[in-house]
Amino acid sequence: MEELTLVQRVAIWSLPLIFAVTVHEAAHGWVADRLGDATARRLGRITFNPLPHIDPVGTILVPVLMLSFTGFLIGWAKPVPVVASRLHSPKRDMAIVAAAGPAVNLLMALAWSLVLLLAHSLVHSVHVVAIPLLLMSVAGVFINLVLMAINLLPILPLDGGRIVSGLLPDGSINRLYSRLEPYGIFILIALLITGVVGMVIWPIISVSVAVLPGSDLVLGILPSLFPS
């Protein structure tokens, strides 16, 4: 397969990224609403419309920089506000709300893998439609698994940190863990720079790809989505 142009890469990566971050945040809001906090619903954040979820840095600037320097897009949406005190069981329910984001990314990766199989079956009959859909489906699988794995890192304010905080018993350890939240972004950046994040998330991504339908297609096509 010929190397993709910049315009082609933008077209292939953009839609899966928008869906991945938008549905991720909408899932947080929907679960919070079901568990007693209607804040996200009142703010119009339980929607698949990407506009209310757009974060100028995470949804626009970072993806553009990532595409320029790495050849693929990754980013995030504006976090959905959740008022823990309004939840039925604040400590437990915050963990459930947090888990909803990575869980829906895994479900979207599964959905994209099924679209991938459909596109592959159409390659010889409707080539002009099937090939772009094939590439976009692989991008969708990859983006959602990357977002799932990163968000599961046990670092506040990531979803994984919220889950750990909800599972830790009340006491000094939980309070100490919660005090690390203001430094979470700096901890994450340090782990990214040192390569620790990669060492942690790639096994998760690899195992997840292996259990999805069409894993051989994902592994075979994915390298072609990056510049050589």
C-alpha positions as CSV (number, residue, x, y, z in Angstrom):
1,M,0.0,0.0,0.0
2,E,1.3,3.4,-1.0
3,E,2.3,5.8,1.8
4,L,-0.6,8.1,2.8
5,T,-0.5,11.8,2.2
6,L,-1.0,14.3,5.0
7,V,-4.6,15.0,3.9
8,Q,-5.4,11.3,3.7
9,R,-4.0,10.8,7.2
10,V,-6.1,13.6,8.6
11,A,-9.2,12.1,6.9
12,I,-8.5,8.7,8.3
13,W,-7.6,9.6,11.9
14,S,-9.9,12.5,12.6
15,L,-13.4,10.8,12.7
16,P,-12.3,7.9,14.9
17,L,-10.6,10.4,17.3
18,I,-13.7,12.6,17.5
19,F,-15.9,9.7,18.2
20,A,-13.5,8.2,20.7
21,V,-13.2,11.3,22.9
22,T,-16.8,12.4,22.5
23,V,-18.4,9.1,23.4
24,H,-15.9,8.6,26.3
25,E,-17.0,11.9,27.9
26,A,-20.7,11.3,27.1
27,A,-20.4,7.9,28.9
28,H,-19.1,9.5,32.0
29,G,-22.0,11.9,32.0
30,W,-24.6,9.3,31.3
31,V,-23.5,7.0,34.1
32,A,-23.2,9.9,36.5
33,D,-26.8,10.9,35.6
34,R,-28.0,7.3,36.2
35,L,-26.3,7.4,39.6
36,G,-27.8,10.6,40.8
37,D,-25.8,13.6,39.4
38,A,-27.6,15.3,36.6
39,T,-24.9,18.0,36.1
40,A,-23.7,16.7,32.8
41,R,-27.3,16.3,31.5
42,R,-28.2,19.9,32.4
43,L,-25.1,21.2,30.7
44,G,-25.9,19.2,27.5
45,R,-22.9,17.0,27.8
46,I,-24.7,13.6,27.4
47,T,-24.5,13.8,23.6
48,F,-22.6,12.4,20.7
49,N,-22.5,15.9,19.2
50,P,-18.7,16.7,19.5
51,L,-19.2,20.5,19.8
52,P,-20.0,20.6,23.5
53,H,-17.1,18.3,24.3
54,I,-14.4,20.2,22.3
55,D,-11.3,21.2,24.3
56,P,-9.2,23.7,22.3
57,V,-5.9,22.1,23.5
58,G,-6.8,18.4,23.7
59,T,-9.2,18.2,20.7
60,I,-7.5,20.6,18.3
61,L,-3.9,21.7,19.2
62,V,-2.5,18.4,20.5
63,P,-3.9,16.3,17.7
64,V,-2.5,18.7,15.1
65,L,0.9,18.5,16.8
66,M,0.7,14.7,17.1
67,L,-0.1,14.4,13.4
68,S,2.7,16.7,12.4
69,F,5.4,14.8,14.5
70,T,4.1,11.2,14.7
71,G,1.7,10.7,11.8
72,F,-1.3,9.9,13.9
73,L,-3.8,11.7,16.0
74,I,-4.5,11.4,19.7
75,G,-6.1,13.8,22.1
76,W,-8.9,14.3,24.7
77,A,-12.2,16.2,25.1
78,K,-13.3,18.6,27.8
79,P,-13.9,16.7,31.0
80,V,-17.5,16.1,32.0
81,P,-18.2,17.7,35.4
82,V,-19.4,15.3,38.1
83,V,-20.5,16.5,41.5
84,A,-19.6,13.6,43.8
85,S,-21.8,14.7,46.6
86,R,-24.9,14.2,44.4
87,L,-24.2,10.6,43.6
88,H,-26.0,7.9,45.6
89,S,-22.8,6.5,47.0
90,P,-20.1,9.1,46.2
91,K,-17.0,7.1,46.8
92,R,-18.2,3.9,45.0
93,D,-20.1,5.7,42.3
94,M,-17.2,8.0,41.3
95,A,-15.2,4.9,40.6
96,I,-18.1,3.5,38.4
97,V,-18.4,6.8,36.6
98,A,-14.6,6.8,35.9
99,A,-14.7,3.2,34.7
100,A,-17.4,4.1,32.1
101,G,-14.9,6.0,29.9
102,P,-12.3,3.2,29.3
103,A,-15.2,0.7,29.1
104,V,-16.9,2.5,26.3
105,N,-13.5,2.9,24.5
106,L,-13.1,-0.9,24.6
107,L,-16.7,-1.3,23.2
108,M,-15.9,1.2,20.4
109,A,-12.7,-0.7,19.6
110,L,-14.9,-3.8,19.2
111,A,-17.4,-1.9,17.0
112,W,-14.6,-0.6,14.8
113,S,-13.1,-4.2,14.5
114,L,-16.5,-5.4,13.2
115,V,-16.6,-2.5,10.7
116,L,-13.1,-3.6,9.7
117,L,-14.3,-7.1,8.9
118,L,-17.2,-5.7,6.9
119,A,-14.9,-3.4,4.9
120,H,-12.5,-6.3,4.3
121,S,-15.3,-8.3,2.8
122,L,-16.2,-5.5,0.4
123,V,-12.6,-4.8,-0.8
124,H,-13.1,-6.6,-4.2
125,S,-16.6,-5.4,-4.9
126,V,-16.6,-1.7,-3.8
127,H,-12.9,-1.0,-3.6
128,V,-13.2,2.8,-3.6
129,V,-15.3,2.8,-0.4
130,A,-13.9,-0.3,1.3
131,I,-10.2,0.8,1.4
132,P,-10.8,4.1,3.2
133,L,-13.2,2.4,5.6
134,L,-10.7,-0.3,6.1
135,L,-8.0,2.2,7.1
136,M,-10.4,4.2,9.2
137,S,-11.5,1.1,11.1
138,V,-7.9,0.2,12.0
139,A,-7.4,3.8,13.2
140,G,-10.6,3.5,15.3
141,V,-9.4,0.3,16.9
142,F,-6.0,1.7,17.7
143,I,-7.1,5.1,19.0
144,N,-9.7,3.7,21.3
145,L,-7.4,1.1,22.8
146,V,-4.7,3.7,23.3
147,L,-7.2,6.0,25.1
148,M,-8.5,3.1,27.2
149,A,-5.0,2.0,28.3
150,I,-3.8,5.6,29.1
151,N,-6.9,6.4,31.0
152,L,-6.6,3.2,33.1
153,L,-3.2,4.3,34.5
154,P,-3.6,4.7,38.3
155,I,-2.8,8.4,38.2
156,L,-5.2,11.1,39.4
157,P,-7.0,12.8,37.6
158,L,-7.1,10.0,35.0
159,D,-10.0,7.5,35.2
160,G,-7.7,4.8,36.6
161,G,-6.8,7.1,39.5
162,R,-10.5,7.7,40.2
163,I,-11.1,3.9,40.2
164,V,-8.2,3.3,42.6
165,S,-9.4,6.1,44.9
166,G,-12.8,4.5,44.9
167,L,-11.4,1.1,45.8
168,L,-9.0,2.2,48.5
169,P,-10.5,2.1,52.0
170,D,-11.1,5.4,53.7
171,G,-8.1,6.5,55.7
172,S,-4.7,8.0,55.6
173,I,-3.6,6.1,52.5
174,N,-6.5,7.3,50.4
175,R,-6.1,10.8,51.7
176,L,-2.4,10.7,50.8
177,Y,-3.2,9.3,47.3
178,S,-5.8,12.0,46.7
179,R,-3.3,14.7,47.6
180,L,-1.2,13.7,44.6
181,E,-3.9,14.8,42.1
182,P,-2.5,18.4,41.6
183,Y,0.8,16.8,40.5
184,G,-0.8,14.1,38.3
185,I,-0.2,15.8,35.0
186,F,3.4,16.3,35.8
187,I,3.8,12.7,36.9
188,L,2.2,11.6,33.6
189,I,4.5,13.8,31.5
190,A,7.5,12.4,33.4
191,L,6.4,8.8,32.8
192,L,5.8,9.6,29.1
193,I,9.2,11.1,28.7
194,T,11.0,8.2,30.4
195,G,9.1,5.7,28.3
196,V,7.4,4.1,31.4
197,V,3.9,4.8,30.0
198,G,4.7,3.0,26.8
199,M,6.0,-0.1,28.7
200,V,2.8,-0.2,30.6
201,I,0.2,0.4,28.0
202,W,1.6,-1.5,25.0
203,P,1.0,-4.9,26.6
204,I,-2.5,-3.9,27.4
205,I,-3.1,-2.7,23.8
206,S,-1.5,-5.8,22.3
207,V,-3.6,-8.2,24.4
208,S,-6.7,-6.2,23.6
209,V,-6.0,-6.3,19.8
210,A,-5.4,-10.0,20.0
211,V,-8.8,-10.8,21.5
212,L,-10.7,-8.5,19.0
213,P,-12.2,-9.8,15.8
214,G,-9.9,-9.1,12.8
215,S,-6.7,-8.8,14.9
216,D,-4.6,-10.0,12.1
217,L,-6.0,-7.3,9.8
218,V,-5.3,-4.6,12.4
219,L,-1.7,-5.7,12.9
220,G,-1.2,-6.0,9.1
221,I,-2.7,-2.6,8.2
222,L,-1.7,-0.5,11.2
223,P,1.9,0.2,10.0
224,S,0.6,1.7,6.8
225,L,-1.2,4.4,8.7
226,F,2.1,5.9,9.9
227,P,4.7,7.8,7.8
228,S,7.7,5.6,6.9
